[in-house]
Amino acid sequence: MATSGGGSTSEAEPEKIVIEQRLLKLDEVFVYKIPAMRTSDGHRAEDWNLAVPLATCSLIVNQRDDSLCINIMAERPKANAPPGATESYLFAQSIIQVKSDQSSHKLEHWVEPVVDSSRYFAIRIRDSRTGREAFIGAGFRERNDATNFRMTLEDYLNALKREEKAQVLHRQFEQSLEEKQAGEGENGGEQALPAMSNLSLKEGEKIHINIKGGGGSKRVTASTSNKQTPKKGLVGLRKPPPPPDADLATTKASSAEKKEEEEDQWGDFEG
């Protein structure tokens, strides 16, 4: 947007997006004008003259960002309309802004259940024009409506707790990321490589190798010491085993000789 004083321009701030969600709508709620508390125990519905409500309205609960809006809507004749036509208008409103770190912004500051019934509540309302605050009574004919109203308030609190936890985790993640980037900047962005091990043999060291064989393991030692070798012939050599053909010939010869001896012995008995 151009300014009138010169040619400089300034960018307009982006508008904040407000998300509003309807959480609950009840068609019937009785509204009461309630007296001040007689004791510190809390509000009592029996003191409200329950047979004569101030108005019979409907109740709508909306969540707007982190705020919870309780809108009590009433009916009135519609102007310039046929007889019997009505229109809804805002009878009373309570805007709840719970903050866990402030004791004055607890849910009980805006909504207090009575001590003698589960279907009646004291709700703090505020006049947007004058800023004045006061308590009004709200009661439900059906117990299920009162239960739904109470559970809606609890869901709102649980959603705030989850959002606060998510924000804490996000801040912790950003902090750890900044610390990691700062550490990499101090190290020049490079990580030191580990020193390589020296696997070479020093002077005088030996290597022992175990070789598994049929006759057990034998250890071969590599050494630089000099050993004397025999000068005459080969020592420790065994005679090789005879070939298979020689064993077969020897067996056949011994069998023939044994057969001839048996024939000679039987020849002596022949006449």
C-alpha positions in Angstrom: 0.0 0.0 0.0 1.5 3.3 -1.1 1.9 6.1 1.5 0.9 9.6 0.9 4.2 11.1 2.0 6.4 9.5 -0.5 7.1 6.6 -2.8 8.0 4.0 -0.1 5.6 1.1 0.2 4.9 -1.0 3.3 3.4 -4.5 3.1 0.2 -5.0 5.0 0.3 -7.6 7.8 -1.5 -10.8 6.8 -4.9 -11.3 8.4 -5.1 -13.9 11.1 -7.3 -16.9 10.2 -9.8 -17.6 12.9 -11.1 -21.2 13.0 -14.5 -21.7 14.6 -16.0 -25.1 15.2 -19.4 -26.0 16.6 -19.0 -28.6 19.4 -22.5 -28.9 20.8 -26.1 -27.7 20.2 -28.9 -28.3 22.7 -32.4 -27.3 21.9 -33.6 -26.7 25.4 -32.0 -25.1 28.4 -33.6 -23.3 31.3 -32.1 -20.0 32.4 -32.3 -18.8 36.0 -31.5 -15.6 37.8 -29.5 -16.9 40.8 -28.8 -15.3 44.2 -25.4 -14.9 45.7 -23.9 -18.0 47.3 -25.0 -18.4 50.9 -22.0 -20.6 51.8 -18.5 -21.2 50.4 -19.5 -24.8 49.4 -20.9 -23.6 46.1 -24.1 -22.8 44.3 -27.3 -24.7 45.1 -30.0 -25.3 42.6 -32.7 -25.5 45.3 -32.2 -21.7 45.9 -33.1 -20.8 42.3 -36.8 -21.2 42.3 -36.6 -23.9 39.6 -40.3 -23.9 38.8 -40.1 -20.4 37.4 -37.2 -20.1 35.0 -36.2 -16.7 33.6 -36.3 -18.0 30.0 -36.3 -21.2 28.0 -33.5 -21.0 25.4 -31.2 -23.1 23.3 -27.5 -23.6 23.9 -24.7 -23.6 21.4 -21.0 -24.3 22.2 -18.4 -23.2 19.7 -14.6 -23.3 19.9 -12.8 -20.3 18.4 -9.1 -20.9 18.3 -8.2 -21.4 22.0 -11.4 -19.9 23.3 -14.7 -21.6 24.1 -17.9 -19.7 23.5 -21.1 -20.7 25.2 -24.0 -18.9 23.4 -27.5 -19.0 25.0 -30.0 -18.2 22.3 -33.6 -17.1 22.8 -36.6 -16.5 20.5 -38.5 -13.3 19.9 -41.2 -12.2 17.4 -39.7 -11.3 14.1 -40.3 -7.7 13.0 -42.2 -7.1 9.8 -43.1 -10.7 9.6 -46.4 -12.6 9.7 -47.9 -13.3 13.1 -46.2 -16.2 14.9 -42.8 -15.8 13.1 -39.9 -15.7 15.4 -36.1 -15.1 15.2 -33.2 -16.2 17.4 -31.0 -13.7 19.2 -28.1 -13.9 21.6 -29.5 -13.9 25.1 -26.3 -14.4 27.0 -22.7 -15.3 26.2 -19.7 -16.7 28.1 -16.3 -16.7 26.5 -13.9 -19.1 28.2 -10.1 -18.7 27.9 -8.4 -21.3 30.0 -4.7 -20.8 30.8 -2.9 -23.5 32.7 -0.3 -21.1 34.1 -2.8 -18.7 35.6 -5.0 -19.8 38.5 -7.6 -17.1 37.6 -8.2 -18.7 34.2 -9.3 -22.1 35.3 -12.5 -23.6 33.9 -14.2 -23.2 37.3 -13.9 -19.5 36.9 -16.6 -19.6 34.1 -18.6 -22.8 34.7 -19.4 -24.2 38.2 -21.6 -27.3 38.7 -24.0 -27.0 41.6 -23.4 -29.1 44.7 -26.9 -30.6 44.9 -27.6 -31.7 41.3 -25.8 -33.0 38.2 -28.2 -31.1 35.7 -27.6 -27.5 36.8 -24.6 -25.2 36.3 -23.7 -21.7 37.2 -22.2 -19.9 34.2 -20.4 -16.6 34.3 -21.5 -14.3 31.5 -20.1 -10.9 30.4 -21.7 -7.9 28.8 -19.6 -7.0 25.8 -20.8 -3.3 25.9 -20.3 -2.6 29.6 -17.8 -5.3 30.5 -19.9 -6.3 33.6 -19.9 -9.9 34.6 -22.5 -12.0 36.5 -23.6 -15.5 37.1 -26.7 -17.1 35.6 -28.1 -20.5 36.2 -28.5 -23.1 33.4 -30.4 -26.3 33.8 -31.4 -29.2 31.6 -34.5 -31.3 31.6 -32.7 -34.4 30.3 -29.7 -35.8 32.2 -28.1 -36.8 28.8 -28.0 -33.1 27.8 -26.2 -32.2 31.0 -23.8 -35.0 30.5 -23.0 -33.9 26.9 -22.5 -30.4 28.1 -20.0 -31.5 30.8 -18.1 -33.8 28.3 -17.8 -31.0 25.8 -16.1 -28.9 28.4 -13.7 -31.8 29.3 -12.9 -32.3 25.6 -12.0 -28.7 25.3 -9.6 -28.9 28.2 -8.0 -32.1 26.8 -7.5 -30.4 23.5 -5.7 -27.5 25.1 -3.4 -29.9 27.0 -2.5 -31.8 23.8 -1.7 -28.5 22.1 0.5 -27.3 24.9 2.4 -30.6 24.9 2.9 -30.4 21.1 4.3 -26.9 21.5 6.7 -28.0 24.1 7.9 -30.9 22.0 8.3 -28.5 19.0 10.4 -26.1 21.0 12.6 -28.9 22.3 13.1 -30.1 18.7 14.1 -26.7 17.4 16.5 -26.2 20.4 18.2 -29.5 19.7 18.4 -28.7 16.0 20.0 -25.3 16.7 22.5 -26.9 19.1 23.4 -29.5 16.5 24.0 -26.9 13.8 26.1 -24.8 16.2 28.2 -27.9 17.0 28.8 -28.6 13.3 29.7 -25.0 12.7 32.4 -25.1 15.4 33.9 -28.3 13.9 34.0 -26.8 10.4 31.1 -29.0 9.3 33.4 -32.1 9.1 33.5 -34.9 11.6 36.9 -36.3 12.5 37.7 -39.7 11.1 38.9 -42.4 13.5 42.6 -43.3 13.4 43.4 -46.4 11.4 45.0 -49.3 13.2 48.6 -50.3 12.3 48.5 -54.0 11.4 52.2 -54.4 10.3 54.5 -56.8 12.2 57.2 -55.3 14.3 60.8 -56.6 14.2 61.2 -60.0 15.9 57.4 -60.8 16.0 56.2 -64.2 14.8 52.9 -65.5 13.3 51.5 -68.8 14.5 49.1 -70.7 12.2 47.1 -73.7 13.3 46.4 -76.2 10.5 43.8 -78.9 11.1 44.5 -82.3 9.6 43.8 -86.0 10.1 46.4 -86.5 12.7 45.5 -83.5 14.8 46.6 -79.9 14.6 50.2 -79.0 13.7 51.7 -75.6 14.4 53.9 -74.1 11.8 56.2 -71.4 13.1 57.6 -68.8 10.8 61.0 -67.8 12.1 64.2 -66.2 10.8 66.5 -68.6 12.7 68.8 -70.8 10.6 68.5 -74.6 10.9 71.1 -77.3 9.8 70.0 -79.7 7.0 71.2 -83.2 6.9 73.8 -83.8 4.2 73.5 -87.6 3.6 70.3 -89.1 2.1 66.8 -88.6 3.2 65.8 -89.2 6.8 62.4 -90.4 8.1 60.9 -91.7 4.8 58.7 -94.8 5.1 58.5 -97.6 2.5 55.5 -97.0 0.2 52.6 -99.5 0.4 52.5 -102.2 -2.4 50.3 -101.6 -5.4 46.9 -103.2 -5.4 47.9 -105.6 -8.3 50.8 -107.1 -6.3 48.5 -107.8 -3.3 46.1 -109.6 -5.6 48.8 -111.7 -7.2 50.2 -112.7 -3.8 46.8 -113.7 -2.6 46.2 -115.9 -5.8 49.6 -117.6 -5.4 49.0 -118.5 -1.8 45.5 -119.9 -2.6 47.0 -122.1 -5.4 49.7 -123.5 -3.1 47.1 -124.3 -0.4 44.9 -126.2 -3.0 47.9 -128.3 -4.2 48.8 -129.4 -0.7 45.2 -130.5 -0.1 45.2 -132.6 -3.3 48.5 -134.3 -2.3 47.0 -135.2 1.1 43.9 -136.7 -0.4 46.1 -138.6 -3.0 47.6 -140.6 -0.2 44.3 -142.2 0.6 43.5 -143.1 -3.0 44.3 -146.8 -3.9 
